[in-house]
Amino acid sequence: MRGEAAKHMAKSDRPRAGATIVDVAQRVGVSAMTVSRVINGRSGVRAETREAVAQAIRELNYTPNPAARSLVTSTQLHIGVVYSNPSAAFMSETLTGIFEEASIRGARLALLKGEDGHPPTKEELERFAAAGLSGIILAPPLGESRKVLSVLGPLNLPMAALGAYHVPNALCVRIDNHRAAYEMTCHLLELGHRRLGFVLGNPDQTASAERMAGFYAAVREIGEVEVQVVQGDFSYASGLAAAEQLLDLPRPPTAIFASNDDMAAAVVSVAHRRQIEVPGALTVAGFDDSSAAMTLWPTLTTVRQPLRRLAAEALAYVARQAGAGGQVQPATQDLVLDHAIIRRDSTAPAPRIA
């Protein structure tokens, strides 16, 4: 009897093709809904449960079936993504999150790209709108573009705007930019820095203003801090210009906080060219925790916003709304995800200077 039981257990534990979400749930001892939440990156699941589900998925060779998902709504979802961001690293993470969630949900994607951070033309947007879309995702900085919203808003389709604030009848998926910038600035102040430079992001994005406000909120708590703020636009080129301006000052900052990783990488590049040691003579911090933060030397201290999960949540919302008949929510909604301060090698205590 014990031998038969052992044989049965060994057989059931072997990986097998064609496993279902129910099989995964039974293996872990949770509901199928919990497994679905893990697969789709939803909150409300304990870390140990997530790990157990991930292990069961690997052991059972479980692969979500896009065809089965599309049958739920009787038609394949056709979701439009509009983007134009100067940061290749940022967009790579964002689009990966969208692609992964679309694959899970069996959604077909249509992409429309503007050039150099500018929106697509009105004609391009109108042709895109006529493509029979089920819903729309707007990536930064287009979530707050009047030009884009004037064309796509009247379609009355489910819409999510990444990194945006106050977009009518859309889900705004973002982090608390004010709090994140405040916490990073506090970190720099705790290291003893009292001459700070700040590089602003795109002036057309509310997130840029929120990050600047968080920076100033931390500075005001300390007092007697020298502050120099210069304008950037989230591009590497604007970070180069900002770094030159800051480091040319008679009393240059000992720490520079840039509003994204691309501009922070540019600051480090200018410092290297000027033979300014980072972080010995100059501390540098960024924002996003994109792939650029780890490929840089020294590796970048930065604010981590979960770019892939933000994008996946946007896709999931649009897919759910479209699958429910495309009923648009009556008012703007916010989904604010957690951020983290990631401390790496580009920050150090303030140097002793006059």
C-alpha positions as CSV (number, residue, x, y, z in Angstrom):
1,M,0.0,0.0,0.0
2,R,2.8,2.4,1.0
3,G,4.6,1.5,-2.2
4,E,1.5,2.3,-4.3
5,A,1.1,5.6,-2.5
6,A,4.7,6.5,-3.1
7,K,4.3,5.5,-6.8
8,H,1.2,7.8,-7.1
9,M,3.0,10.7,-5.4
10,A,6.0,10.4,-7.6
11,K,3.8,10.3,-10.7
12,S,1.8,13.3,-9.6
13,D,5.0,15.3,-8.9
14,R,6.5,14.8,-12.3
15,P,6.3,17.9,-14.6
16,R,3.7,17.4,-17.4
17,A,2.6,19.3,-20.4
18,G,-0.9,20.8,-20.6
19,A,-1.1,21.7,-16.9
20,T,-3.9,24.2,-16.0
21,I,-4.1,27.0,-13.5
22,V,-6.2,24.7,-11.3
23,D,-3.3,22.2,-11.3
24,V,-1.0,24.9,-10.1
25,A,-3.5,26.0,-7.4
26,Q,-3.8,22.4,-6.2
27,R,-0.1,21.9,-6.0
28,V,0.3,25.0,-3.8
29,G,-2.9,24.6,-1.9
30,V,-4.4,28.0,-2.8
31,S,-7.2,29.1,-5.0
32,A,-7.0,29.5,-8.8
33,M,-7.7,33.2,-8.2
34,T,-4.6,33.5,-6.1
35,V,-2.5,31.9,-8.8
36,S,-4.0,34.4,-11.3
37,R,-3.1,37.3,-9.1
38,V,0.5,36.1,-8.9
39,I,0.7,35.5,-12.7
40,N,-0.6,39.0,-13.3
41,G,1.6,40.7,-10.7
42,R,-1.3,41.8,-8.5
43,S,-0.9,42.9,-4.9
44,G,-2.4,41.2,-1.9
45,V,-0.4,37.9,-2.1
46,R,2.3,37.1,0.5
47,A,5.9,36.7,-0.7
48,E,6.1,33.1,0.3
49,T,2.9,32.3,-1.6
50,R,4.3,34.0,-4.7
51,E,7.4,32.0,-4.5
52,A,5.5,28.7,-4.0
53,V,3.3,29.5,-7.0
54,A,6.3,30.4,-9.2
55,Q,8.0,27.1,-8.2
56,A,4.8,25.1,-9.0
57,I,4.5,26.9,-12.4
58,R,8.1,25.8,-13.2
59,E,7.6,22.2,-12.0
60,L,4.3,21.7,-13.9
61,N,5.5,23.5,-17.1
62,Y,2.4,25.6,-16.8
63,T,2.0,28.2,-19.6
64,P,-1.1,30.6,-19.6
65,N,-3.2,29.9,-22.7
66,P,-3.8,33.1,-24.6
67,A,-6.4,31.4,-26.8
68,A,-8.4,30.3,-23.8
69,R,-8.3,33.8,-22.4
70,S,-9.5,35.4,-25.6
71,L,-12.5,33.0,-25.6
72,V,-13.7,34.6,-22.4
73,T,-14.6,37.8,-24.2
74,S,-15.5,36.0,-27.5
75,T,-13.1,38.3,-29.3
76,Q,-9.4,39.1,-29.2
77,L,-8.6,42.4,-27.4
78,H,-6.9,45.0,-29.6
79,I,-5.1,47.4,-27.3
80,G,-3.3,50.5,-28.6
81,V,-0.1,51.8,-27.0
82,V,1.0,55.4,-27.8
83,Y,4.5,56.4,-26.7
84,S,7.3,58.8,-27.3
85,N,10.0,58.9,-24.6
86,P,13.6,60.0,-25.1
87,S,14.8,57.3,-22.6
88,A,15.4,54.0,-24.4
89,A,16.0,52.2,-21.1
90,F,12.7,53.5,-19.6
91,M,10.7,52.5,-22.6
92,S,12.4,49.1,-22.8
93,E,11.2,48.3,-19.3
94,T,7.8,49.8,-19.9
95,L,7.1,48.0,-23.2
96,T,8.3,44.7,-21.7
97,G,5.7,45.0,-19.0
98,I,3.0,45.7,-21.5
99,F,4.1,42.8,-23.8
100,E,4.2,40.3,-21.0
101,E,0.8,41.2,-19.7
102,A,-0.7,41.2,-23.2
103,S,0.7,37.7,-23.8
104,I,-0.9,36.4,-20.7
105,R,-4.2,38.0,-21.6
106,G,-4.2,37.1,-25.3
107,A,-4.3,40.7,-26.3
108,R,-3.1,42.0,-29.6
109,L,-1.1,45.2,-29.5
110,A,-0.9,48.2,-31.9
111,L,1.9,50.6,-31.3
112,L,2.2,54.2,-32.3
113,K,5.4,56.1,-31.7
114,G,6.1,59.8,-31.7
115,E,9.5,61.2,-32.3
116,D,12.0,62.7,-29.9
117,G,9.5,63.0,-27.0
118,H,6.8,64.7,-29.2
119,P,3.3,63.3,-29.7
120,P,2.4,61.7,-33.0
121,T,0.8,64.0,-35.5
122,K,-3.0,64.6,-35.5
123,E,-3.3,62.6,-38.7
124,E,-1.3,59.7,-37.3
125,L,-3.5,59.7,-34.1
126,E,-6.7,59.8,-36.2
127,R,-5.6,56.8,-38.3
128,F,-4.6,55.0,-35.1
129,A,-8.0,55.7,-33.6
130,A,-9.8,54.2,-36.6
131,A,-8.0,50.9,-36.2
132,G,-10.8,49.2,-34.1
133,L,-9.1,49.5,-30.7
134,S,-10.5,47.9,-27.6
135,G,-8.6,50.2,-25.3
136,I,-5.6,52.6,-25.1
137,I,-2.4,52.9,-23.0
138,L,-0.6,56.2,-23.0
139,A,3.1,56.1,-21.9
140,P,4.9,59.1,-20.5
141,P,5.0,61.9,-21.5
142,L,1.9,61.5,-23.6
143,G,-0.6,60.7,-20.8
144,E,-1.0,64.4,-20.2
145,S,-0.7,65.6,-23.8
146,R,-3.7,67.7,-24.8
147,K,-3.0,67.0,-28.4
148,V,-3.2,63.2,-27.8
149,L,-6.2,63.4,-25.5
150,S,-8.1,65.6,-27.8
151,V,-8.1,62.9,-30.4
152,L,-8.2,59.7,-28.3
153,G,-10.3,60.9,-25.4
154,P,-13.6,61.2,-27.4
155,L,-13.3,57.6,-28.5
156,N,-14.7,56.8,-25.0
157,L,-12.5,53.7,-24.8
158,P,-10.9,52.2,-21.6
159,M,-7.7,54.1,-21.1
160,A,-4.7,54.0,-18.8
161,A,-2.1,56.7,-18.5
162,L,1.3,55.7,-17.1
163,G,3.0,58.2,-14.8
164,A,0.3,60.8,-15.3
165,Y,-2.0,62.8,-13.1
166,H,-5.7,63.8,-13.5
167,V,-6.4,62.4,-16.9
168,P,-10.2,62.4,-17.5
169,N,-11.9,59.0,-17.5
170,A,-8.6,57.1,-17.3
171,L,-6.7,55.1,-14.8
172,C,-3.5,56.9,-13.9
173,V,-0.9,54.4,-12.9
174,R,2.1,55.9,-11.1
175,I,4.2,56.1,-7.9
176,D,4.2,58.9,-5.3
177,N,6.7,61.1,-7.1
178,H,6.7,63.7,-4.4
179,R,7.4,61.3,-1.6
180,A,10.1,59.4,-3.6
181,A,12.0,62.6,-4.4
182,Y,11.6,63.8,-0.8
183,E,13.1,60.5,0.5
184,M,16.1,60.6,-1.9
185,T,16.8,64.2,-1.0
186,C,16.7,63.3,2.7
187,H,19.2,60.5,1.9
188,L,21.6,63.1,0.4
189,L,21.2,65.4,3.3
190,E,21.8,62.6,5.8
191,L,25.1,62.1,4.0
192,G,26.0,65.6,5.0
193,H,25.6,67.3,1.6
194,R,24.6,71.0,1.9
195,R,25.2,72.1,-1.7
196,L,22.7,70.4,-3.9
197,G,22.0,70.4,-7.6
198,F,18.7,69.3,-9.0
199,V,18.0,68.5,-12.6
200,L,14.3,69.0,-13.6
201,G,12.5,66.6,-15.9
202,N,10.1,67.4,-18.8
203,P,8.3,70.6,-17.8
204,D,5.1,69.4,-19.5
205,Q,4.7,66.4,-17.0
206,T,3.1,66.7,-13.6
207,A,5.6,64.1,-12.3
208,S,8.5,66.5,-12.9
209,A,6.8,69.2,-10.8
210,E,6.0,66.6,-8.1
211,R,9.7,65.5,-7.9
212,M,10.9,69.1,-7.7
213,A,8.3,69.8,-4.9
214,G,9.5,66.7,-3.0
215,F,13.1,67.9,-3.3
216,Y,12.3,71.3,-1.9
217,A,10.2,69.8,0.9
218,A,13.2,67.9,2.2
219,V,15.6,70.9,1.8
220,R,13.2,73.2,3.8
221,E,13.3,70.9,6.7
222,I,17.1,71.3,7.1
223,G,17.7,75.0,6.2
224,E,21.0,76.5,5.3
225,V,21.3,74.4,2.1
226,E,22.6,75.9,-1.1
227,V,20.4,74.8,-4.0
228,Q,20.8,75.1,-7.7
229,V,18.1,73.9,-10.0
230,V,18.5,73.5,-13.8
231,Q,16.0,72.5,-16.4
232,G,16.3,69.1,-18.3
233,D,13.7,67.1,-20.3
234,F,14.5,63.5,-19.3
235,S,16.9,63.1,-22.2
236,Y,20.6,62.2,-21.9
237,A,21.5,65.3,-23.9
238,S,19.7,67.6,-21.5
239,G,21.5,65.9,-18.6
240,L,24.9,66.7,-20.3
241,A,23.9,70.4,-20.6
242,A,22.6,70.5,-17.0
243,A,25.8,68.9,-15.6
244,E,28.0,71.4,-17.4
245,Q,25.9,74.3,-16.0
246,L,26.0,73.0,-12.5
247,L,29.7,72.1,-12.4
248,D,30.7,75.4,-13.9
249,L,29.3,77.3,-10.9
250,P,31.8,79.1,-8.6
251,R,30.5,76.9,-5.8
252,P,29.4,73.7,-7.5
253,P,27.2,71.2,-5.7
254,T,28.7,68.3,-3.9
255,A,25.6,66.2,-4.8
256,I,23.4,66.3,-7.9
257,F,20.0,64.6,-8.0
258,A,18.7,64.1,-11.5
259,S,15.0,63.5,-12.2
260,N,15.7,60.3,-14.2
261,D,18.5,57.8,-14.7
262,D,19.4,59.0,-18.2
263,M,20.2,62.5,-17.0
264,A,22.0,61.1,-13.9
265,A,24.2,59.0,-16.3
266,A,25.0,62.2,-18.2
267,V,26.0,63.9,-15.0
268,V,28.4,61.0,-14.2
269,S,29.8,61.2,-17.8
270,V,30.6,64.9,-17.5
271,A,32.2,64.3,-14.1
272,H,34.4,61.6,-15.5
273,R,35.4,63.9,-18.4
274,R,36.3,66.6,-15.9
275,Q,38.2,64.1,-13.8
276,I,35.8,64.7,-10.9
277,E,35.7,61.5,-8.8
278,V,32.2,60.0,-8.3
279,P,31.3,59.6,-5.5
280,G,34.4,60.9,-3.7
281,A,34.1,64.5,-4.9
282,L,30.6,64.4,-6.4
283,T,27.6,62.3,-5.3
284,V,25.0,61.6,-8.1
285,A,21.5,60.2,-7.7
286,G,18.9,59.3,-10.3
287,F,15.3,58.2,-10.6
288,D,13.6,55.1,-12.2
289,D,16.1,52.3,-11.6
290,S,16.1,51.5,-15.3
291,S,18.7,49.3,-16.8
292,A,21.0,52.3,-17.2
293,A,21.4,52.5,-13.4
294,M,23.3,49.1,-13.4
295,T,25.3,49.5,-16.6
296,L,26.8,52.8,-15.3
297,W,30.1,53.0,-13.4
298,P,29.8,53.6,-10.6
299,T,26.4,51.9,-10.3
300,L,23.7,54.5,-9.6
301,T,21.9,55.2,-6.4
302,T,18.3,55.9,-7.6
303,V,14.6,55.8,-6.9
304,R,13.1,52.5,-8.0
305,Q,9.7,52.7,-9.6
306,P,8.4,49.3,-10.7
307,L,8.3,50.1,-14.4
308,R,7.2,46.7,-15.6
309,R,4.5,46.3,-13.0
310,L,3.2,49.8,-13.7
311,A,2.9,48.9,-17.3
312,A,1.3,45.5,-16.6
313,E,-1.3,47.1,-14.3
314,A,-2.2,49.6,-17.0
315,L,-2.6,46.8,-19.6
316,A,-4.6,44.6,-17.1
317,Y,-7.0,47.5,-16.3
318,V,-7.6,48.2,-20.0
319,A,-8.1,44.5,-20.8
320,R,-10.6,44.1,-17.9
321,Q,-12.6,47.1,-18.9
322,A,-12.6,46.1,-22.5
323,G,-13.6,42.5,-21.6
324,A,-16.5,43.9,-19.6
325,G,-18.0,45.5,-22.6
326,G,-15.7,48.6,-22.8
327,Q,-17.6,50.5,-20.1
328,V,-15.5,53.4,-19.2
329,Q,-15.2,54.4,-15.6
330,P,-17.1,57.7,-14.9
331,A,-14.1,59.5,-13.3
332,T,-10.4,59.6,-13.2
333,Q,-8.8,57.0,-11.0
334,D,-5.4,56.6,-9.4
335,L,-3.4,53.5,-8.8
336,V,-0.3,54.4,-6.8
337,L,2.4,51.6,-6.5
338,D,5.3,51.5,-4.0
339,H,8.7,52.9,-4.7
340,A,12.1,52.3,-3.1
341,I,15.4,54.1,-2.6
342,I,18.1,51.9,-4.0
343,R,21.5,52.8,-2.6
344,R,24.5,51.8,-4.8
345,D,28.0,53.2,-5.5
346,S,27.3,56.7,-6.8
347,T,26.6,58.3,-3.4
348,A,28.9,58.9,-0.5
349,P,29.3,61.3,2.5
350,A,29.9,64.9,1.6
351,P,33.6,65.8,1.0
352,R,35.3,68.3,3.3
353,I,35.4,71.5,1.2
354,A,35.5,75.2,1.8
